[in-house]
Amino acid sequence: MLYGTLLELLTRAQTLVDPSNIAIRLLEPLKTEFPILSYADFYLVTYFLSLVFLRLMLCLGA
């Protein structure tokens, strides 16, 4: 019984730190506001914004 309890705690701890779960929870408000967009669309927007941010940082010399 103790093993099952420890296993349950470990699996619960892993789900709290799962990066994909965190990303999905952060995107849920946008997903409800724009239901026509998929998670792949959000992935492309994130990629584009990271490139723009990188370009801006390179131009500013930071």
C-alpha positions as CSV (number, residue, x, y, z in Angstrom):
1,M,0.0,0.0,0.0
2,L,2.9,2.4,0.7
3,Y,4.3,1.7,-2.7
4,G,1.1,2.7,-4.4
5,T,0.9,5.9,-2.4
6,L,4.5,6.8,-3.3
7,L,3.9,6.0,-6.9
8,E,0.8,8.2,-6.9
9,L,2.7,11.1,-5.4
10,L,5.5,10.7,-8.0
11,T,3.1,10.6,-10.9
12,R,1.3,13.7,-9.6
13,A,4.6,15.5,-9.2
14,Q,5.6,14.7,-12.7
15,T,2.4,15.9,-14.2
16,L,2.8,19.3,-12.4
17,V,6.2,19.9,-14.0
18,D,5.4,18.6,-17.5
19,P,6.3,21.4,-19.9
20,S,3.7,20.4,-22.5
21,N,1.0,20.5,-19.8
22,I,2.2,24.0,-18.7
23,A,2.1,25.2,-22.3
24,I,-1.4,23.9,-22.9
25,R,-2.6,25.5,-19.7
26,L,-1.1,28.8,-20.8
27,L,-2.7,28.6,-24.2
28,E,-6.2,27.7,-23.0
29,P,-7.4,31.3,-22.8
30,L,-6.2,32.0,-26.3
31,K,-7.7,28.8,-27.5
32,T,-11.1,29.7,-26.1
33,E,-10.9,33.2,-27.6
34,F,-9.8,32.0,-31.0
35,P,-11.3,28.5,-31.4
36,I,-10.5,28.2,-35.1
37,L,-6.7,28.2,-34.4
38,S,-5.0,25.0,-33.6
39,Y,-2.0,24.4,-31.3
40,A,0.2,24.0,-34.4
41,D,-0.8,27.6,-35.3
42,F,0.2,28.8,-31.9
43,Y,3.5,26.9,-32.3
44,L,4.2,28.8,-35.6
45,V,3.4,32.2,-34.0
46,T,5.7,31.4,-31.1
47,Y,8.5,30.5,-33.5
48,F,8.0,33.7,-35.5
49,L,7.9,35.9,-32.4
50,S,11.1,34.3,-31.1
51,L,12.8,35.0,-34.4
52,V,11.7,38.6,-34.3
53,F,12.9,38.9,-30.7
54,L,16.3,37.4,-31.6
55,R,16.6,39.8,-34.5
56,L,15.7,42.8,-32.3
57,M,18.3,41.8,-29.7
58,L,21.0,41.4,-32.4
59,C,20.2,44.8,-33.8
60,L,20.3,46.4,-30.4
61,G,23.6,44.8,-29.6
62,A,22.4,43.2,-26.4
